Amino acid sequence: MTSSNHHHVSHIAIIMDGNGRWAKERGLPRAEGHRAGAESIREVTEACIELGVKYLTLYAFSSENWNRPKAEVDALMKLLDRFLDDKAAELDKQKIRLQAIGDLDRLPAATRKRLDRIQERTKNHQTMTLVLALSYGAREEITAAVRAIAKAAVAGEISPDQIDGELIAQHLYTKDIPDPDLLIRTSGEMRVSNFLLWQISYSEIVIVKKMWPDFRQADLFAAVEEYNKRHRRFGAL
């Protein structure tokens, strides 16, 4: 199933919402919901490769998530470690590049090391780039960019008149990543939750009722279908 439509989706970003609620409805611990959600990641990755999507960005762990109970945060980090260990060979085989964005220094040292290793190992892969947003918050990202630009201005490296959208974009975590064409949020919630605020300025947004652990390839195809139906009207037209 390929899209011959000229509105080709080259970057899909997903807010993977509903793991906790999914688990609660089944009387399972939240960690089980997160584990089930990892299966959805595999499904969606496959679907994106099939569609020729070049970037898939997943909101895996927000800066606000650090405030969750320590046991849940620890379980999530353990799951991330396992995901990275299990995924490494698969990423190599499918020629997928892994990239992480966010305040990565807050991650446990061992997790950080794993991430660095896989990013290094997969950096030349061309099939698709899987971007994991970890310890990520958009306001924090923009704040850090403003701080860096202010330092450069004070140091006389740039003049304030040179600050434009392009310069700001170059100081974000996503400097090498095109903006998402499509933002999907699962579990029916209607908010962006501090995710890619700068980058989604013109993205189409599709809200899916299903909770993330129930999200499958067919659901991704349906969201892309919806995207293709809409005429993308940019403000400049």
Secondary structure, DSSP 8 states (H G I E B T S, - for coil): ----SSS---EEEEE---HHHHHHHTT--HHHHHHHHHHHHHHHHHHHHHHT-SEEEEEEEEGGGGGS-HHHHHHHHHHHHHHHHHHHHHHHHHTEEEEEES-GGGS-HHHHHHHHHHHHHHTT--SEEEEEEEEE-HHHHHHHHHHHHHHHHHTTSS-GGG--HHHHHHTSTTTTS---SEEEE-TT----TTSSTTTTTT-EEEE-SS-GGG--HHHHHHHHHHHHHS----TT-
